[in-house]
Structure formats: structure tokens, C-alpha cells
């Protein structure tokens, strides 16, 4: 999540999520065209899914802190095993 984007931190997180969804589609297209094998696709998809879970969690933390009057800048990326499988 090291990429910086202009606009609010929430916009940057949403932009990263959008980029990862695009990456996911690209991986599936590469598999369908035979340019990568199933194992490679599964490894890359698993990594993307972990990072997506972390992004969604960070976004939820920021929004929750804002709603209760706390500083959303205090939200932190949590380990993937903490947020794994969260529903978006």
C-alpha cells in the first residue's frame, strides 16, 4: 500500500482496491489465454486477496474512527491473518 495518490487517504485506498481488482481480472485473463499456469494464478490471487482484505479493513477502521469523532489517521494496516476473510 505504499503508492501515494492525490486526494484523501480514503480515495487512495479505494484507488488501490480498484487497481487490485483490475490485477485480479488480468490474472484470470492470463490464465484463460494459457500465459500463466493455475498454480501461479492461485499464488498471485491469494496475495491479492490478502492485500484487499487489509485495504478494506483499513478503510473500515478510518470510517469508524471518523464516525465516533476520533482521528482516522490513527488507523493502521493490520496483519493479513487478522483480517483474512473479512467480507467487503
N, C-alpha and C positions, 0 to 999 in steps of 0.2 A: 504494500500500500504506500510505497514511497513516492508515487507520482503526485505532483502538485498540479492543481487546476485553479484557474481563476474562479472567483465566486466564493460562496460559503463552503465551509467544511462538508456540510451535508450534500451540496452539489458535487463536490469532489468525490465523495463516497459513492453517490449514485452514478457518477460517470465511470468510476472503476467497476461497479457492478455491471453496468451496461457493456463495458469492454470485455469483461469476463464471460458474459452471456454470448457475445459475439465470438469469442475464442472457443467457447463450447460448440457453437454451430460449425465453426471452421474445422474443429477436430472431427466432428461427426461426418462432415463432407469429405475430409481426407481419408477417413476410414472407408466410406462408401466408394470412393474412387480407387481404393487399394494403395494409396500413397503412404499409409501407415498401417501397422497391424493392430489387432484388437487389444493386445497387451499394452502397447504404447498408448493407445487411446484411453484405456481404463486408468492407467497411471496418471496421465495428464488430467483426465476428468476428475479423478479423486482429489488431486491437488487443487484444481479449480473449485471444486465443491467445498473443500475446507476453507479456502480463502473467501468464498462467497458467504459461508456461514459467519465468518469473522466480520465481514463488512456489514451484513445485516444486523449482527449483534451490536456493533459499534454505533450504527445508525439508531437502533432502538434505545441504546443507552443515552445517546445525545438527546433524543427526543424526550425521553423520560425525565432526564435532568432538567431540561427546559420547562417541562410541564409543572414540575414541583419547585421551580424557582432556583435551581442550582445551576452552576456553571457547566454547560455542555462540554467545554474544553477539558474538563476533568475525566471525561470518558476515555477509556483505554482499550486497545485491542486485547482481547483475552485469548488464551491458548486455544488452538483448534479442538482439543479434546474436551474443553469446557463447553464450547458452543456447537459441537458437531451434531448435525441432525436437526438443528432448530428449523422450524417452519418459517417460511418467509411470508 
